[in-house]
Amino acid sequence: MSVVVITGGSRGIGASAAEHCAQRGMGVILTYKSDPHSAASVVERILASGGKAVALELDVADISRFDSFREAVQLALQTTWGVTTLGGVVNNGGHGLFNPLETVTEAQFDGLLNVHLKGPFFLIQALLPLMEEGASIVNLTSATTRVATAGVAPYAAFKGGLDVLTRYMAKEFGPRRIRANSVSPGAIRTELGGGLNEEFETLLASQTALGRVGEAQDVARVIAMLLSEEGSWINAQTIEVSGGYFI
């Protein structure tokens, strides 16, 4: 059985991705930062549907704990699935910030950098020894890297950096047949950045060709596909999942 790590798997896109991966027969190690109860609920739903999953605590901004996290992943692989390698890693965990450029503080800037670019870089470095030949990396980026939206400059800049990093991962890990792709959501109904109010959702829907905002499962299906055999010839790509946002 292929086992995947999904960061930020206790809610939103991460939780939906965990469930979709389990439905495809993958084992799931999902992480949470501060909400073990929500993470446990996701695990329970997966177990109830016949899958296998475990939840591990991880702050993707705290690189000093990545070695101990790798050890926890190794233990989970051995005790829950009887295997020693990972079939995939999804860098999904993160947070948003809506703030004009002139008022962004250094602490806010560094917080976004650590979660959305530095953390994924060093987490892949830490987990790479566990990744099997032919594994898949999926990095969650954002349509804000393509469409400039006032108030999210640092977030979008680091997501753009993650898009570039994804291509370098594909290049450097190619000899091990490890694929790396980005999934770039448009407007999605999640709790990121405080969620969407009715007025903002109406505006975003009007800017989307299919006339609505996305749901977490719209993105989760694409993530699960990229981790599966169906995505085995997709590599070094950024796939926007936005319903046609600003085209």
VOPAGU-2260 file (C-alpha; in pm, 1 decimal, decimal comma):
REM VOPAGU-2260
SITE   aa  ch    i         X         Y         Z
SITE  MET   A    0       0,0       0,0       0,0
SITE  SER   A    1     122,5     349,1     -87,1
SITE  VAL   A    2     125,9     584,7     212,2
SITE  VAL   A    3     121,3     963,9     177,3
SITE  VAL   A    4     184,7    1255,4     413,6
SITE  ILE   A    5     -58,2    1548,4     390,7
SITE  THR   A    6      26,8    1856,9     595,5
SITE  GLY   A    7    -259,8    2065,1     728,2
SITE  GLY   A    8    -487,5    1765,3     697,5
SITE  SER   A    9    -728,0    1843,0     980,8
SITE  ARG   A   10    -963,9    2064,9     779,0
SITE  GLY   A   11   -1036,5    2223,4     443,7
SITE  ILE   A   12    -851,2    2107,6     135,2
SITE  GLY   A   13    -610,5    1894,1     339,4
SITE  ALA   A   14    -888,4    1700,6     512,2
SITE  SER   A   15   -1073,9    1646,7     186,7
SITE  ALA   A   16    -751,8    1533,1      16,1
SITE  ALA   A   17    -688,2    1286,4     297,6
SITE  GLU   A   18   -1031,7    1131,5     251,0
SITE  HIS   A   19   -1004,9    1117,4    -127,7
SITE  CYS   A   20    -661,6     953,3    -105,6
SITE  ALA   A   21    -796,7     695,6     139,0
SITE  GLN   A   22   -1086,5     623,8     -97,9
SITE  ARG   A   23    -826,3     541,0    -363,9
SITE  GLY   A   24    -663,7     288,9    -132,6
SITE  MET   A   25    -376,2     500,1      -3,4
SITE  GLY   A   26    -267,2     508,7     357,5
SITE  VAL   A   27    -270,2     861,4     497,5
SITE  ILE   A   28     -53,2    1037,7     754,7
SITE  LEU   A   29    -218,1    1374,2     807,2
SITE  THR   A   30     -72,7    1652,3    1018,1
SITE  TYR   A   31    -224,1    1920,0    1236,4
SITE  LYS   A   32     -74,7    2214,8    1421,4
SITE  SER   A   33    -317,2    2299,5    1701,3
SITE  ASP   A   34    -645,5    2113,8    1650,1
SITE  PRO   A   35    -604,8    1744,9    1737,6
SITE  HIS   A   36    -981,6    1696,9    1766,2
SITE  SER   A   37   -1046,8    1795,1    1405,0
SITE  ALA   A   38    -757,0    1575,1    1293,5
SITE  ALA   A   39    -897,4    1283,7    1492,6
SITE  SER   A   40   -1236,9    1334,5    1325,2
SITE  VAL   A   41   -1077,2    1304,8     981,0
SITE  VAL   A   42    -898,9     987,0    1088,0
SITE  GLU   A   43   -1223,9     845,0    1225,5
SITE  ARG   A   44   -1407,4     911,8     898,7
SITE  ILE   A   45   -1132,5     737,5     702,9
SITE  LEU   A   46   -1133,2     438,7     937,4
SITE  ALA   A   47   -1513,0     417,2     920,7
SITE  SER   A   48   -1496,0     393,9     540,8
SITE  GLY   A   49   -1242,7     110,9     555,8
SITE  GLY   A   50    -921,0     306,6     511,8
SITE  LYS   A   51    -618,5     356,3     733,5
SITE  ALA   A   52    -489,3     688,8     864,3
SITE  VAL   A   53    -298,9     841,2    1151,7
SITE  ALA   A   54    -262,4    1202,6    1263,6
SITE  LEU   A   55      67,9    1355,4    1373,5
SITE  GLU   A   56     135,8    1698,4    1518,7
SITE  LEU   A   57     353,3    1925,7    1303,8
SITE  ASP   A   58     420,7    2297,2    1283,7
SITE  VAL   A   59     548,0    2338,8     927,2
SITE  ALA   A   60     714,7    2666,2    1027,6
SITE  ASP   A   61     929,4    2495,8    1295,3
SITE  ILE   A   62    1209,3    2337,1    1095,9
SITE  SER   A   63    1395,4    2231,4    1411,9
SITE  ARG   A   64    1134,1    1958,2    1466,1
SITE  PHE   A   65    1147,4    1803,9    1118,5
SITE  ASP   A   66    1397,1    1532,8    1216,3
SITE  SER   A   67    1174,1    1416,6    1501,1
SITE  PHE   A   68     874,8    1431,8    1268,4
SITE  ARG   A   69    1055,2    1205,1    1021,6
SITE  GLU   A   70    1112,3     957,7    1304,8
SITE  ALA   A   71     741,8     972,1    1392,4
SITE  VAL   A   72     653,9     907,6    1028,0
SITE  GLN   A   73     890,7     609,3    1018,5
SITE  LEU   A   74     725,8     464,4    1328,0
SITE  ALA   A   75     376,7     516,5    1185,2
SITE  LEU   A   76     474,1     350,0     857,8
SITE  GLN   A   77     608,2      44,7    1037,5
SITE  THR   A   78     339,5       3,8    1303,0
SITE  THR   A   79      28,8      91,9    1099,9
SITE  TRP   A   80     114,9     -33,4     751,4
SITE  GLY   A   81     421,2    -256,5     792,8
SITE  VAL   A   82     617,9     -58,5     533,4
SITE  THR   A   83     924,2     165,9     541,9
SITE  THR   A   84     868,5     412,7     256,5
SITE  LEU   A   85     637,5     695,2     152,1
SITE  GLY   A   86     455,1     714,5    -178,3
SITE  GLY   A   87     391,8    1086,9    -163,6
SITE  VAL   A   88     401,8    1415,7      26,1
SITE  VAL   A   89     148,5    1699,6      -1,5
SITE  ASN   A   90     262,5    2041,6     119,5
SITE  ASN   A   91     -77,3    2187,6     203,4
SITE  GLY   A   92     -46,7    2336,8     553,3
SITE  GLY   A   93     -47,2    2713,2     581,5
SITE  HIS   A   94    -235,3    3030,5     662,6
SITE  GLY   A   95    -344,5    3345,9     483,2
SITE  LEU   A   96    -306,0    3716,6     548,1
SITE  PHE   A   97    -498,1    4010,0     402,6
SITE  ASN   A   98    -291,4    4322,2     450,3
SITE  PRO   A   99    -177,3    4599,4     211,2
SITE  LEU   A  100     193,1    4607,9     130,2
SITE  GLU   A  101     253,0    4924,9     327,7
SITE  THR   A  102     124,8    4776,8     652,3
SITE  VAL   A  103     274,3    4423,6     643,4
SITE  THR   A  104     504,4    4373,0     941,3
SITE  GLU   A  105     831,2    4182,9     934,7
SITE  ALA   A  106     682,3    3923,0    1167,9
SITE  GLN   A  107     387,6    3867,6     932,0
SITE  PHE   A  108     623,6    3847,3     633,8
SITE  ASP   A  109     849,1    3594,9     805,9
SITE  GLY   A  110     551,5    3389,4     923,8
SITE  LEU   A  111     422,2    3349,6     569,9
SITE  LEU   A  112     770,6    3278,8     435,0
SITE  ASN   A  113     832,3    3005,1     690,3
SITE  VAL   A  114     501,1    2829,0     630,5
SITE  HIS   A  115     466,6    2858,6     254,3
SITE  LEU   A  116     822,0    2833,5     120,0
SITE  LYS   A  117    1092,1    2760,3     376,7
SITE  GLY   A  118     888,1    2493,0     553,0
SITE  PRO   A  119     799,6    2295,5     238,0
SITE  PHE   A  120    1162,2    2315,8     119,2
SITE  PHE   A  121    1306,9    2165,5     434,3
SITE  LEU   A  122    1019,5    1922,8     496,4
SITE  ILE   A  123    1082,7    1759,4     159,3
SITE  GLN   A  124    1454,4    1754,7     241,4
SITE  ALA   A  125    1376,9    1580,0     571,5
SITE  LEU   A  126    1135,5    1324,3     421,8
SITE  LEU   A  127    1326,3    1255,5     100,8
SITE  PRO   A  128    1517,5     956,4     248,9
SITE  LEU   A  129    1180,6     788,7     314,2
SITE  MET   A  130    1036,4     849,5     -31,5
SITE  GLU   A  131    1022,5     548,5    -260,1
SITE  GLU   A  132    1120,4     548,1    -625,0
SITE  GLY   A  133     827,7     676,8    -825,4
SITE  ALA   A  134     681,8     881,1    -538,6
SITE  SER   A  135     488,8    1203,5    -593,8
SITE  ILE   A  136     520,4    1549,9    -438,9
SITE  VAL   A  137     225,9    1789,6    -457,2
SITE  ASN   A  138     274,1    2151,3    -348,5
SITE  LEU   A  139     -32,0    2370,7    -291,6
SITE  THR   A  140      18,6    2715,1    -442,6
SITE  SER   A  141    -242,2    2972,4    -546,1
SITE  ALA   A  142    -410,6    3145,5    -839,4
SITE  THR   A  143    -297,6    3470,3    -674,1
SITE  THR   A  144      41,6    3402,8    -834,2
SITE  ARG   A  145    -125,4    3461,1   -1173,0
SITE  VAL   A  146    -389,4    3722,1   -1086,2
SITE  ALA   A  147    -264,1    4007,8    -866,8
SITE  THR   A  148    -504,7    4062,6    -578,4
SITE  ALA   A  149    -439,6    4363,3    -354,9
SITE  GLY   A  150    -368,3    4268,1       5,2
SITE  VAL   A  151    -204,9    3927,9     -42,7
SITE  ALA   A  152     136,4    4023,2    -183,1
SITE  PRO   A  153     362,3    3827,4      59,0
SITE  TYR   A  154     139,4    3518,1      45,6
SITE  ALA   A  155     129,9    3524,7    -335,4
SITE  ALA   A  156     504,0    3592,1    -363,3
SITE  PHE   A  157     593,2    3287,7    -154,2
SITE  LYS   A  158     340,2    3070,4    -336,6
SITE  GLY   A  159     507,0    3184,3    -659,5
SITE  GLY   A  160     840,7    3081,8    -513,5
SITE  LEU   A  161     692,5    2741,0    -432,6
SITE  ASP   A  162     584,8    2704,4    -796,2
SITE  VAL   A  163     945,9    2759,4    -902,6
SITE  LEU   A  164    1075,3    2526,7    -632,1
SITE  THR   A  165     837,4    2257,7    -757,8
SITE  ARG   A  166    1002,9    2256,4   -1099,3
SITE  TYR   A  167    1346,2    2229,5    -939,5
SITE  MET   A  168    1226,1    1936,3    -729,6
SITE  ALA   A  169    1105,4    1764,9   -1047,2
SITE  LYS   A  170    1442,1    1825,3   -1211,6
SITE  GLU   A  171    1663,4    1715,8    -923,2
SITE  PHE   A  172    1453,1    1419,2    -808,8
SITE  GLY   A  173    1392,8    1292,0   -1162,9
SITE  PRO   A  174    1669,0    1027,8   -1144,3
SITE  ARG   A  175    1465,0     862,6    -865,7
SITE  ARG   A  176    1147,6     898,4   -1076,1
SITE  ILE   A  177     999,1    1121,6    -806,5
SITE  ARG   A  178     749,2    1359,5    -963,9
SITE  ALA   A  179     670,4    1709,4    -835,0
SITE  ASN   A  180     370,9    1922,7    -931,8
SITE  SER   A  181     188,0    2226,9    -798,4
SITE  VAL   A  182    -186,2    2253,3    -754,1
SITE  SER   A  183    -301,4    2613,4    -767,4
SITE  PRO   A  184    -652,4    2668,8    -625,5
SITE  GLY   A  185    -863,8    2968,4    -714,7
SITE  ALA   A  186   -1133,1    3096,1    -479,1
SITE  ILE   A  187   -1222,4    2803,7    -252,2
SITE  ARG   A  188   -1474,6    2792,3      32,2
SITE  THR   A  189   -1242,2    2710,2     325,0
SITE  GLU   A  190   -1143,3    2871,9     654,7
SITE  LEU   A  191    -816,5    3010,0     512,3
SITE  GLY   A  192    -788,3    3381,9     585,3
SITE  GLY   A  193   -1112,5    3379,0     784,0
SITE  GLY   A  194   -1331,2    3227,9     512,3
SITE  LEU   A  195   -1565,2    3401,8     266,1
SITE  ASN   A  196   -1858,3    3626,6     352,6
SITE  GLU   A  197   -2160,9    3630,8     123,2
SITE  GLU   A  198   -2069,0    3956,0     -51,9
SITE  PHE   A  199   -1710,4    3846,1    -122,7
SITE  GLU   A  200   -1823,8    3503,4    -240,0
SITE  THR   A  201   -2068,5    3663,9    -484,2
SITE  LEU   A  202   -1790,0    3882,8    -623,0
SITE  LEU   A  203   -1551,9    3588,4    -667,4
SITE  ALA   A  204   -1822,8    3378,7    -831,7
SITE  SER   A  205   -1887,6    3659,6   -1081,1
SITE  GLN   A  206   -1516,8    3656,3   -1172,9
SITE  THR   A  207   -1517,6    3279,8   -1234,8
SITE  ALA   A  208   -1625,5    3132,9   -1568,4
SITE  LEU   A  209   -1823,3    2850,1   -1407,1
SITE  GLY   A  210   -2011,1    3096,9   -1187,4
SITE  ARG   A  211   -1928,6    2974,0    -838,1
SITE  VAL   A  212   -1647,3    2948,9    -589,0
SITE  GLY   A  213   -1478,2    2614,4    -549,4
SITE  GLU   A  214   -1522,3    2354,5    -278,5
SITE  ALA   A  215   -1239,1    2175,1     -99,8
SITE  GLN   A  216   -1323,4    1850,7    -278,0
SITE  ASP   A  217   -1274,3    2016,4    -618,6
SITE  VAL   A  218    -907,2    2058,0    -532,5
SITE  ALA   A  219    -876,4    1735,0    -334,3
SITE  ARG   A  220    -969,0    1522,2    -636,1
SITE  VAL   A  221    -682,1    1668,9    -836,5
SITE  ILE   A  222    -435,4    1616,6    -550,5
SITE  ALA   A  223    -539,6    1252,2    -516,8
SITE  MET   A  224    -508,5    1200,5    -892,1
SITE  LEU   A  225    -153,1    1340,4    -895,4
SITE  LEU   A  226     -56,5    1102,8    -615,0
SITE  SER   A  227    -199,2     804,0    -799,6
SITE  GLU   A  228     -98,9     603,4   -1104,8
SITE  GLU   A  229    -329,3     823,4   -1314,3
SITE  GLY   A  230     -85,5    1110,8   -1265,7
SITE  SER   A  231     228,0     910,0   -1334,6
SITE  TRP   A  232     323,1    1104,6   -1649,0
SITE  ILE   A  233     243,9    1450,9   -1510,1
SITE  ASN   A  234     556,2    1622,6   -1383,1
SITE  ALA   A  235     690,7    1975,0   -1320,6
SITE  GLN   A  236     347,8    2130,8   -1383,4
SITE  THR   A  237     135,4    2393,9   -1213,4
SITE  ILE   A  238    -228,8    2290,2   -1243,8
SITE  GLU   A  239    -475,5    2568,0   -1166,2
SITE  VAL   A  240    -801,5    2442,3   -1015,2
SITE  SER   A  241   -1020,8    2749,5   -1024,2
SITE  GLY   A  242   -1321,6    2694,1   -1250,0
SITE  GLY   A  243   -1181,0    2956,7   -1486,4
SITE  TYR   A  244   -1092,4    3243,9   -1252,1
SITE  PHE   A  245   -1020,3    3570,6   -1435,1
SITE  ILE   A  246    -985,5    3439,3   -1789,4
